[in-house]
Amino acid sequence: MNFNALFCFLMVASAGAQAGTESDPHSYAEPDKVTVNALALDLAVDFDKRELAGSAELSLDWHDAAAHTLVLDTRDLSIESISAIAADGSSSPAAFTLDARHPIYGSALRIELKQAVPKVAIRYHSAPGASGLQWMTPQQTASGKHPFMFSQSQAIHARSWVPLQDTPSVRFTYSAHISAPKGLRVVMSANNAIDAALDGDFSFNMPQRIPSYLMAIAVGELDARSTGPRTAVYAEPSLVRKAAREFEDTGKMVEVAEKIYGPYRWERYDILVLPASFPFGGMENPRLTFATPTVIAGDKSLVGLIAHELAHSWSGNLVTNANAQHMWLNEGFTTYVENRIIEALYGEEDATMQLVVDDQELLEEMRGLAGYAQLLVTQLEGKDPDEALSGVPYAKGRWFLRFLESRYGRDAFDAFVRSYFDHFAFQSITTQDFLDFYSAQLEKEHPGKVSAAEINAWLHEPGIPADAPKVHSARFDGVDKAAASFLAGKLGADKLPAKSWVTYEWLRFINALPAKPELAQIAALDKAWKLSDSGNAEIAFRWYVASIRAGYLESRPQIAAFIQHIGRRKLIVPIYEELAKTAEGKTFAIAQYRKAKPGYHPMTQGSIEKVLGL
């Protein structure tokens, strides 16, 4: 049976099941037998040992009367003791075993209980090399005075600092008491206070149910600035004012999203700007988005990332994919909502340019992906979800939703998406759950607009369907004309009409360069426009890739500084990949990596070592 036929069979077999009941290939947990409904943490932050140590108390809902074993996900945790807590509050030791470590999934923690107790308490500590935590020395921070630590739990790294059911199909509330060195601030994906005393004693509460990958913590020298009645920015003191200016429109973004998609249900939307080693552009931790400083360009040209992470407050945080095989439900919807926020706040022209560039880059990326990796709904069993992720769930997912919007009309589709968020609020779902709701709420109300074959092509076939809606940017016409004239030798680099170009126009131009740019033309562009010195990270990394392809060695000092300072994988992995294609480039890349490695997040280290064959 081929993949598509097998998947269609599985989808039919699962029809009518409860939302999110499909098993998660990346978790040892058995949520059909028992689920964690609440978590209480009591942890101490130890920078000298590079560990979190303390206890996790898990409240349980038992679903199988015959089940007495609780299976949790862990990775490199040291389990000291486990207690079973009875309904009357009495506790007794519980026997447990820790399975051998799997290189991707970690170790199953199996707790044997005499009866289905309502709670268990686990004393443990994390490992210095925990994959979900990055410990930074004072020298790696902006001020050089204090250490810094932050978490990155997605996709399956929460298990490296908390023993739990590390699957997005399980949602829970949590509270936490955190002890940290005095003078440092602790923040979490929970209720944070701008005026919190920095006395080393912090308490948090997250009353809304979240999946494990949205558990987050950061500790460091952090200042805070309010940007609105329900928004604020946290950052290192030297950056906080600049960050607050860059993200001053955040409150407006929340209001725009609410008008289209319904109320914001997380009370506050704050942003934590992390050190540049953060491996992602942003992480949508509820109430406190983690963001890379690489989006602070000084002109708000990259705040689409904030719109994206905010959009996750509806798609992902509120309605969550049940496992990573349905990631498009998180990222496709979020990327669609992000573009709608940009359109409403900054205009249709900006939103259209984003779509054109993203569509073009998706098609280019897909040329290098195997057919199975081009599917919106894919099988990831045996694969590391960190490494399996591509632009497909993001950009192809958004393109699919744009297709539905084009067929049903924006008014009808907006009403459907809003009702979708309301219906599945605080639930984890599969693609079949989405399809069942789509069939009942949109397809039956507007019959004949979209065929089953068309839906199947988007979800279960590689590539982009031929009838996918296309967008056109009039501003790009001028960029394309200038690029063609320049590449043909008819227009000098210094004569390009680029003084007024915004970020997306520069991205369009750089993407128009051939796979093997001419060295003289790259040199001329750099002389005229100082692209190697660009402070815009989105422009810079694409330019560095082009300059490596051309053999333009003059950009090497800037490339070295870029990849040594920045840990965001999207920006630096393509540079390492391009350098690794030649012996000289690989030697240079390895030398830079050895210098940069101590400041990289473990996830970034793993990605680059794979590229360099280390």
N, C-alpha and C positions, 0 to 999 in steps of 0.2 A: 504494500500500500504506500503510495507516495505521500510526501509531507502534507500537501493541501488536503488530500482525501482523508488522511488520518485526522488532521485537525478538525475538519468539518464533522467527522464522526464523533469526535470528543465533544464538540460544541453542541451537537444535537443531543448527545447522551446526557449533557449537563443541563439541558433546558429545564426550567422549572425549579432548579435548585435555589436555595437561599443565596442572597447576595454575598459574594466573596467566599463561598465554601470550597472552591477549587484549592487543591493542596499546593503548598508553596515548595518548589524544588530547592530553595535556598535556606530552608529552616528545618531543624529537627523537631520542632514543637508539634504537638498533637492537639490543636484547638478544637477538634471535634469531640475530644474527651474532657478537656478542661481549658479554661482561658483565664488569663490575668486581667482583672478589671481595674486594679489600682496598684500603684507602686509608691512606697515611702522610702526615700534614700536618706542616709545619714553618713556623709563622707567627709574625709579630711584630705585637703590638697597638700601634697608633699613634693615641693620642687626639687629637693635634694635627691630623693629616691625616684622621682618622676613617676609617681603613682597616686591613684585615688584609693583610699582605704576606708573601710567601714562596713556598713550593712545595707541590705536591700530587703524590705519587707513586701511580699507580694500577696495581694488579696485575690482569692480564686473563686471562679464560678465553675462548678463541676457539672458536666453534661452526660457523663456515662456513669451509671450507678456502680458498675463493676470496676471502674478505674481507680487505682490507688497510686499510680506512678505519675509524677510531674516531670515532663521533659522540657528542659530549657536550652537555649543556645548560649554558648560561651566561646570566647577565643582568647587563649593565653591568660585566663583569670586563675588566680590562686584561691581556691575555696578552702576556708579555714574551718567553718562549721555551719551546720544547717539545723534549724529548729522548726518543729511542727507546732503551730499555735492553734489550740482548740477554741471552740466557740466561747468558752468561759474565760479565755485569756491565758490559760495555763499552757506551758510550753514543754516540749520534750525533744531530745535529740532525734534527728532523722538520718537514716542511712542514705548514702549517696555514692554514686560512681561517676567518674569523668572519663568519657570515651577517648580513644586515641585521636590525636589532632588531624583533621582533614585540611589540606592546604588551602581550600577555599572556604569551607563551611565552619572551620573551627571544631570544637568538641561539644558533643551532647552531654549535658549535665542531667543525670537521671536520679531523681529523688524518690526513694521508696517510702511510702506512707502507710501506716496501719489502717488509716481511715481517711475519708475525703475531708480533710481539715479545711477551714476557711482561709487560713493564712500560713505562709512559711516565711522564715527570716533567715537570710544568708549572710554570713560574715565572709568577707573576701577582700582582695586587693588586686588592682590591675598591674600589668607588666610595664616596665619602662618603655618597651617598644610597642605598646598597644596600637593597633592599626587605626583606631578611631580617635586617637589623641595626638596632638603635637605639642611637645614641650620645647620652649624656646629660651635660650640664655638671654641675659640682659643685653649682650652685644648684638643680638639678632632683632632687637626692638628699636623703635624710633628714638627713644631717649637714651638707650644704653644703660638705664639705671635699674630696671626691674625685670624679672623673668615674666614669661607669658605662656599660657596654655589655652588651647581651644580644642573642641571636639568636632568631628565630622562623622556622623552616624550613618548617613546614607552611603551605600545601599545596605550593607549588612555588617556595619562596624559598631553599632550600639553594643553588640555582644562582647566587644573587647573592653568595655568599661562598666557594663551592668549585666548581670545574669538575668535573662528574660526571654520571652517568646519573640525572637527577632524576626518578625514577619509583619508586613503591612496589613495582613488580614486580621490582626488582633489590635484592638484599640483600648486604651486605658487612661485614667487620670493619674496625676502624680503630684507628690509633695517632696520637698527636699530640704534638708538642713546641711549646709556646707560650711566647713571651717577652712579658712585660708589665712595666709600671712597678713597681718595688719597693714593697712595702707593700700592694699590692692582691692579691686572691685571684682565681685563675682556676679555674673549674669547668666541667666538660663532661658530656655524657651518656655517661659512662664511669666508670672507677674514681677516686673522689675521696677524699682523705684529710683528716679533720678537723684533724689536726696538721701539715698541709703547711706548710713554711717559705715565708714570703711574700717570697722573695728575687728574684722576677721570672722564675724559671725553673721551668716546670711540664711534667710529662710525663703522658700519659694512655694508657690501653689499653681498648678495647672488644672483648672476645673473642667475644661473640655477634654473629651477623650481623643487621644492622638495615637498613631502607630509609633513603633519603637524608633524608626529612622528619624523622627522629628525630636527625639531627645537631644538636648544640646546644652553645653556649658562652656563658659570662657572665663578666664581669670587673668587679670593683668592691671597695668596702670592705665585706667580708663577714665575719661572725662565724659560728660553728657551735656547735650544741648537740646532743648525743646524746639521742635519745628512746627508745632500745632497743638491743638487741644488733645489729640490722641496719637501724636507721633513725636518721636525723638530720635536723636543720633547719639550713639556711643562710639568713641574712638580714642586712640592714644592722644594725649593732650596737644601735641604739635599739629595734629590733623583734624581735630574735632570741629573747629570753626569752618575750615574749608569744606569739610564733608557736609556740615549743616547747610551751607550755602548751596552746594551742589544738589542736595536732596530736599530743598525747601518746598518743592511741589508735591511732596509725598501725600500730604493731606488732601490735595486736590485729586490725586490719583485714586485715593480711597473713595472719595465722593463720586467720581466718574464711574468707577466700577460698581458701586452700590446702585446707581441709577439704572444700570443695565441688568445686573445680575442678582440684585437683592442685598439684604443687609450684611454688613461685615460683622461676623459673629465671634471675633476674638478680642473684643474690647479695645486693645491698643495695637498699633503697628509701628514698632521701633526698628531701628537698623543698627547693627554692630559692624563697624568697619574694622576688619581684621588686618594683621600684618600681611605683607605682600606674598608670603609663603602659602596662603590659603589656596588649596588646589582647585577651587571652582570659582566661577564668576560670582555666584551667590548660592545660598542655601536657605530654603524657605521655612526655617524653623519658626513655628507659630509664635506670634507676638514679638519675635526678635529675629528678623532676617539677618543672616551672616553675609557680608558682602566684601568683595575684594577691593582694595584701594585703586586697582587699575581702571575702575569705571569713573574715577574722579578726574575728568579731563579739563575742568575749569569752565566749560561752556554748556554743560548739561547734555552734551551730544551722545553720551552713553547711558543715560538714565533709563533707557529701555530695559536694562537689566533689573532695575528696581520695579518697573512696571510688571516685569515677568515674575519676580519673587512675590510681589503683592498679589498678582493673579492667582498664585498658588493658594492663597487664603480661601479660594473657592474650589479650584480644581487641584487636588492633591491633598491639601490639609483637611478640607471639609469633605470632599468626595475623593476617596483614595483607591488606587489600583490594588487589588488583592494580592498581587505578587508582581515581580519585575517583568513577567512575560506580557503584562498588559500596561506597560509603562506609558503607552501613547495616551491612555486615559488621564494620566497626570500631565504629561508634558505637551501633548497635542492640544488639549483644551487650554492649558496655561499659555502656550505660545499664541493661540488664537485670541484669548482674552487680552494678553499683553498688547497685541497689535491694535485691538479695539480701543484700549486705554490710550495708546499713543495717538491714534486717529482723533479721538475726542478731545485730547488735551493739547496736542501740537499740530493737528491738521492732517487732512487726507494725504497731502503730498509726502510728508515724512513717513507716514504709515505705508504708503505705496512703495517708496524707495526701499524700506526695510523688507517688504515682501519680495521685491524683484531680486535683491541681493541674496536673500535667504533661499529663494527658490533655485537660483543659479548655483549657489554653493552646494545645495542638497544634491542637485543633479550631478554635479562634478564628483561629490563624495560617493554617490551611489555607483558610479562607474567602477570604483575600486572595491565594492562590497559584493560578497557572494549573494546569490539569490535569496537564501533564507534570511540573511541579515537585512534585506530590503523590505521584509514583511512588517506591517504594523503590529500584528499579533504574532509573536515568535516563540520558539521553544529555547529556553536558556538552561535546561538541566545540564549540569556538568560544566557550565561556563561561569566565570566570575562576572557578576552583573556590572562591576566597575569597568571591566574591559570590553564588555559586550555592547555598551551604550554607544550610540552614534547620533547623527542628526535626524535619523529616520523617525523616531517617536515624536520629536519636536516639530520639525518642518513638514514632514509628510503627514503627521497627525493634524497639524493646522491646515494643510492643503485639503485634506479630507473634509474637515469641518467647513472650510470655505466652499468646497463643492456642494455640501448639503445646503449651506446658506444660499448659494447661487440658484439652486433648484427650488427651494421652498420660499425664498424671499427673506430679507433681513428681519422684518417684523415677526413673521411666524417663527423663524429660527431663534431669534432672541427670546421669545416667550418660551420656546421649548427648552433652551439652555437654562433659563432661570428656573423653570419647573424641575429640571433634572437636578440642579443643585439643591433645591428644596427637598425633593423626594428622597435623595440619597444622602442628605446631610449627616455627617459623622458616621458614615458607613464605608466599608471597603468592598469594592465590587470588581467584577470581571467584565470582559467585553460582551459576554452573553447577557449580563444584566443590563448593560447599556443598550444592546440591540432589542431586548424585550421592551424596555421603556420607550425607545425610539419607535418601535412598531406600534405601540399602543397610543402614544401621545403625538406623534408627528405623521408617521406614514398613513395611519388609518384616517386621520383628520384631513389629509391632503393626498388622496390616492393617485397613483400613476405618475408621480413626480420622479421617483427613483426606483430602479429595478433591483431585485435581489442580486443579480449578476454584477451590477455596478458596485453594490456594497461589498460583495465578496472580493472584487478586484482590488478595491482600496485596502481591505483588511488582510487578505490572504494571498495576494499575488505580488511579485516583485515589480519594481519600477513605479512610474506614475502613469495612471490611465491617460489615454490620448485625449479624452474630453475634459481633462482637468481645467478649471478656470485659469486663464492667464491674466496677468496684470501688466500694465505699461506705465512707465514713468516718463513724462515729458522732459523732466530735467535730465534724465539719463541720455536723451537723444543728443544733447550737446556734448556730454561726456564721451559718448560713443564716437561721435564725429571727430572730436579732438584726439581720441586715442587712435583711431584709424589713421588720421593724418600724421600723427607723431610716429607711429610704427612704420608708416610708409616712407618716412624721411621727408615729408612735405612740411612739417611743423616742428620747429625747435622746441626743446623742453622748456626753455625760458619764455616761450610764446604761448604756452598752454593757458587757457582762460580759467585758471584754477584758484585765483586769489579769493574768490567768494565760495569756493566749493565747501560743502559740509562733509561730515565724516562719510556718509554713504556714497557721495559722489567720488571721493577718493577710493573707497573700497571698490566701486564699480570700475574705476580706471585701473587700479592695480590688478584686479581680476581679469582685465582685458589683455594683460601682458601675455605673451606666448609662454609655453611650457619651458622653453629655453630662451630667455630674453637675451638680446644682444648686449654685450658688456658695455659698449660705448653709450648705448641709450640709457642703461641703468646709471652709469656714471654721470651722464648729463642731467638726468632727473634729480639725482642726489645733489648735484652742484646747484641746480636752480631752486629746489624746494626743500632741501635739508631733511629728506624723509628718514634718513638713518637716525636723525636726532628728534624724531617726532615724539611728543609727549602723550600722544593718543595711542594706547596699547593696541586697539583694534587695527589701526593703520600700520603701526610699527611691525607687528608680527607677520602680517601679510607681506610687507615690504622686505623684511629680512629673508623670508622664504624665497622671494623673487630674486633678491640680490645673491643668495647662495647659488641658486640655479644658474645665474649669469656668470658666476665666478668672480664676483665683485668683492675682493678681499678688503677693500677700504672700510667696509661696514663691520668688519669683525670686532673691533673694540666695542662698538655699540651693542652688537649681538652678545658679546661676552657679558657686558654689564646687565643687559636685559635678562638673560637666562640665569644669571647669578642672583639677581634681585627679586625676580618674580617666580612664584611657584604655581601659578594658575595653569593647569594642564592644557587647556584649550589654546593658550598662547605660546607655550614653550615646546610641547611635544611635537608639533609640526616642524619646528625649527630643528630639533634634534633629529627627526626623521630625515629631513633634507640633508643635513650635514652628514648623516651616516651613510649616504649613498656613494661617497667617495672615500678613499683611504685617508687622504689629507683632512677632509672634513670630519671624519670619524675620530681621528687623532685629536683634532681641536675640540670636538664635542666631549670626548672623554675627559680631557684636561679641565674643561669648564665644569663638567658634572662633578668631578672630584672636589672642586672648590665649593660648588653650590650645594652638594648633598646634605651637609649638616643643617642647612636652612630649609630644605624641602620637607614637605609632609610625606609620611610613609607611602601614601597612595601615589604621589608624584614620583617618588623614588622607584617604586615598582614599575610604573609605566615607562620611565626613561631607561631603566636597566634592561627592560625587555627590548626596547628599541636598539640599544647599544650592544646587546648581547653580553651583558656583564653578569 
